Amino acid sequence: CGIRLNREYNTGITGTVIEGNVVGDGDYPWMAFLFYVSITNGDTSFCGATLISDIQLVTAAHCVRGKSTDEVAVLIGNQNAMYELKKKNFKYLYKIEIFPYYPNTEDGYKYIADVAVITLDDPLILNSKINPICLPSISDTGKTYAGKTATVAGWGKTETRKNSTEQLLKGEVPILSN
């Protein structure tokens, strides 16, 4: 797990991406892009996910709540999600498991663990562009990491409200205590 190339790419556009940097190809091989296969209610939103094994990913529960496995697909292995989406190079889901105490309310993610595990139809072939992230061991569960800096990555909205679907972005954020 956790194989990652160690390159830095600066966007040079400090007014567009808040403290963000463009991610190089293969730098975060555990990042996946979720999208809705059939949009029936006009919802065009998307979410990121993190590969934790060759067949499972973790994402936010609010991203997949109320969705069936036929409605959500996964793009992985390319930092340019739009390129893969146009090629229809996506993976189908076998199962969606939402944290059992996640509420079924519109603002539930603000109050309860917003976690879901999705299982793919078929295992992925792992390589330098598709590789799971390392998770902390059981002996590390007491650590809070408060005060440290974490790297976050994803395809989200930028400061100007544009989507970054053509480029995975990353940023540094401080870890706060509960």
Secondary structure, 3 states (H helix, E strand, C coil): CCCCCCCCEECCCCCCCCCEEECCCCCCCCEEEEEECCCCCCCCCCEEEEECCCCEEEECHHHHCCCCCCCEEEEECCCCHHHHHHCCCCEEEEEEEECCCCCCCCCHHHCCCCCEEEEECCCCCCCCCCCCCCCCCHHHCCCCCCCCEEEEEECCECCCCCECCCCCEEEEEECCCC
